[in-house]
């Protein structure tokens, strides 16, 4: 007896694989595989989530009204143009559901976030990856890959997993070159790590342009990855489309309470930003000292560094990944994203960052 048959475009999806949290045989594990905030959330967020835990039998506010109001006030936005989601991932998925279907194309950058092709295929659309240049989005290549079937262009800026960034002028040129019926989704998950006047987080563009939406998350610098809270800001029609199909109680009460308190503690965010900048720079410098062995730190604007290795020989990304895992350091080897020569390493605490750098140095010395 045969059972239900999965839709062929769903069957073709390679499921998203998160960064590892465990290593066989390791007595102590340092998780640097998922771009998490090593300092955790604001103590005020932890307290707020603990306080509301006694109300677990009540449904959360289905529209996240208080949180949306705080997001709007903090960023100077219109309340009714903000929508919250189960992480920004939910919103990214829903946009494909709302705007793409069979026969359509969804465009993104090669070596981009793997949720984008999954979102496209879930909607029955075809994902199209445009070549990048030195692990960085290339506006000309993206525009060259736009066709009459293109419905959405996803751009993570900074990009995950490469950490690279393009400036405001490039983002504006990209939008100006798109047909008006192509939705430009600016995924700014790592925006809070950036202190640069030339950076475009998408808010101004989403306010004034009918085909631009920007997405954000509380999973990264705000340290609330376990709570799955994200948000987006965009044109009323696009926000309305998301609200039509999102889950009716998609953000938990604890998540809303934690995000609200975290947003109100910008001193903690400043501390996390400064920590990340200091130790990202330090780690990049240490990797640079291993350049003779073929290692390179791709310039990053996020809370991780992509290290590239030689394609073959004694010092490869695969071998480095195995060595680091044996030492208890979990990083992200990325062959399924066309980066078999790369390891993505999240910025950890001072101890964790020094430790993984030392382990990487020992790997290179022993391989030589």
N, C-alpha and C positions, 0 to 999 in steps of 0.2 A: 504494500500500500504506500503510495507516494504522499508526501506531505506538502504543505504550502511552498510555493516557489518564490524565492526572493526576486525582486526586480533586478534585472541584469546590471544596471548602472550602480546599484547598491552592492551587489556581489563583487563588483570590480574594485571597490574601495579598499585601499590598504589602511587599516585602522590606525589611528593616531597612537603612537607609543610614547608614553611619558618617560621622563628621566628616571633612572633606577634609584631606588631607595635602600636596597639591600645588596650585600656582596657575600657570596658563599665563603665561609671560612674566615672572614675578617672579624677580629674581635672588637674593633672600633671602626665605625663608618662615618666618614665626612661626606655629606651629600652636597656636591657642587654641580649637579646635573640638571637643575630645573629653574635656575634664575630666580631663586627666592631671596628675600631680604634676610641676611644672616643675623641682623639685630632684632628681628621680629617686629610685631606691631607695637604701636604706642601702648604703654601701660594703661592709659585711659581707655583704649579700645578693649583691652582685656577685661578691665573692670566693668565696662558697659555690657559686654557679652555675658559675663558672669551674673550680672544683676538681672538680666532679662531671661535667664535660663529657667526660672520658675514659671514662665508663661509658655512653655513648650506645647501645651495643649491648645493654644490659640493660634489660629491662622495669622500669618504676617499681613501687614498692610499690602494689599495686592498691587498698589501703584507706587509703593516706596515714596510716598509723598514727602515725609519729613526729610529723607535723605536727598531726594531730588531738589527740594527747596534749599538745602545746605550746599549742594553742588552748584546750583544756579547762583547763589549768593557769593560763593567763594570765587567762581570763575566769571562772574558778571554775565550770566546767561538768562534767557527767557525760560522760566520754569516749565512751560508746556512744550518746550522743544528738547527736553531731557527725558531719556528713558533709561531705566535700569534693567540689568539682565543677570543671569546666572553666570557671572564672569563676562568679560567682553566676548568670549567664545560663543555664547548663545546668540548674541547680537550679530556677530559675523555670520553665523549659520543662518539666522533668520533673514538676513538681507539677501542671501542667495535664494532662499525659498520664495521670497516675495518678488524678486526681480529677474530670476533666471529659470529656465526650464529646458526641456529636450530641444535640441537644435541650436541652443544659445551657447555662447562662450564666456568664460570667466577668466580674466587675465590677472597674472601676478608675476612677480620677479623670480627667476630661477634662484634657488637657494633661499626661498622665502618660507614663511610660516606654513607648516603642513596642514593647518586647519583650512586654508584657502582651497586647495584642490578637493579636500573632503567635502567642504560646503558646496562646491560646484557640482560634484558628482551626486551628492545627496539630492540635489534639485533636478538631476537628470541632465545638467549642462556639461559641457566639455571644458576642462581646465586647460589653460594655455600658459606656459611658462616662457617669459621673454628673457633672452640672455642678459646677464649683468656684465659689468666691467670691474675687475678687481674686487669682486664680492659686493659691489655697490650697484644700486638701481641705476639704470641708464634710461633717461627720458626718451631719447631717440629710438631705442630698441622697443620700449613699451609702446610708443605711438605707432611704430612700424608694424606691430602685431595686432593693432586694433582692426577689426573687420566689421562688416555690417551685422555680424552675429554677436558682437561683443556687447554684454549687458552690464558687467561690473568689472572694475579694476581695483584690486586690493593692493594697498601699499603700506607695509609696515615701516615706520620711520621714527626711530632707528629700526633697522631690520633685525629680525630673529630668524636664523641663528648667527648672522655674520656681525651684528653690532654696528654696521655702517649706516651712514646718514646722508641725506641730500638736503640742501638748504632751501630756504623759502622760494628763491627765484626759480629753482628747478621744479619744485612742486607746483608753483603757479604756471610755469610753462607747460607742465604735463596737463594740468586741468584745461588750460586754454586750447590745447591741441586735441582734446577729446570731443567727440560728438556730444551734443547736449543730452542725449538719451542714455549715455553711459554713466553709471553711478560710480563716483570715485570715493572709495572707502579708505580714509586715512587712519590706520591703526597706530595709535600713539600710546601703546602700553608702557613705554619707557620714557614718556615725556618728562616726568618729574625729575629724572636724573640729569636733565640738560639745563644749563645756565648759559645760553648763547642767544643773543638778540637776532641772529640770522635763522634761528630754528622756526619752522612752521608746524605748530601743533594741530592745525586744521580748524580751530575754533572760528577765526575771522572768516575763513573761506566758507565754512558751513553756515555761517550767519547770512552771508550775502549771495551765495550761489545755490541754485536749485538742485544741483547734482553732486553735492559734496556732503559727506557725513564723517564725523570723527568719533572714534571709539577709545575708551580709556578703561583702566582696571584698578581695583584695589588690591590685586594679587602681588604686585611688584614692590614698589617703594613703600606702600602702606602696610605690607607684611601680612595681608589677610588672605593668602592663597587658599587656605582650607575653607574659607567662608564663601567663596565663589561670588564675588560682587563686581559687576562692571557697569559701565554706563556709556551712553552715546548722546551726541548733540548734532542736530541736523535740521533740514527743512521740515516744516510741519507735515507735509505729505509723506515723507519717508518715516518720520517718527510714528505717524498714524499707521503705516503699513506694519511696522514692528509690533505696535500695540495690538493689532488685530490677531496676531498669530503667536505672540509670546505666551509662556505659561501664566496662568492667572495669579499664582502666588509664587513667582519665580525667584524671589530673593528672600531668604529666611529672615526671621525676626532678629536672630543673633547677628547675621551678616549686616543687616541694616543698622543695628545699634552699634556694632563695631566700626563700620565704615563712617558713620556719623561722628563718633568720638575721634576716630583717627583723622578725619578731615579737620577737626577742630584743634588738633595738636600739631601745628605746623613747625613748632620747635623740634619735635621728634623727626619730622621729615627732613628738616635742614641737617640734623645730625646724621641721618642715614645717607643723605646726598653727599655730605662731606666725607663720610667714611668710604663710600663707594668710589669717589673720585680719587682719594688718596691711595687706596689699595689696588684699584684698577691700574693707575699709573705705575705703582710699584711692581705689580705683576708683569705688566708689559715690558718694563725695563729688565726684569729678571729673564724673561723669555728672550729678549733681545740679546742677552749674553750667550744664548745657545744657538745663535744664528749660524755659526760655523757647522753645526750639525744639521742644518736645514730647517730649523724652526723659525716661524715668523708669527708675531702677534698682529692680527688684522686690526687696524685702528677701530676702537669701539667707543660708542657714545652711550652704551647701555650698562647693565650690571653684570656683564660677562665679557669674556674675551674668546674669540675664535683663534685657535692656534693651528697653523698649517704646517704639514710635514712633507718630507719627500714621499713620492708615490711608492717607492720600493727601497729595499736595503734593510739595514739593522735598526734604523730610527724612523719608524713609520707611526702614523696615528693609531693604527690597530694595535701595534705592539706596545705603544705608550699607554693606551687605554687598559690593556691587560696588566701591565706593570702597576699602574696607579690603582687599579681595582684590587690587586693583591696587597697593596700597601694600605688599603682602606679608604681610598679617595675615589668617589664616584663622579665621573665627568660624562660628557655626552659625545660619543662617537657617532658620526652622522652619514654612514654610507647610503642609507635610503633616501637622503636628500641630495645625493650627488656630491657629498663631501666626505668620501672615504679617506681623504688626506687631512681631515680636520678633527680637532677636539674642541668642543665648547666647554669652557670652564667658568662657572659662576664665581663672582667675588664673594668670599666668605668672611669670617671674622679675621682679625689679624693673625691669630694662631693658625687657622685653617689655610689662609692664603700663603703664609710662610711655609706651612707644611707641604702643601701641594707643589709649591715651587721647588722646595728641596727634593721632594720625591722625583719630580721631573728632571732635575739636574742629575740625580743619581742614576736615573734610567739612561740618560744620554751617556754618562761616564761608563756605565757598565756595558752598554751596547757598543761603545767604541773600543 
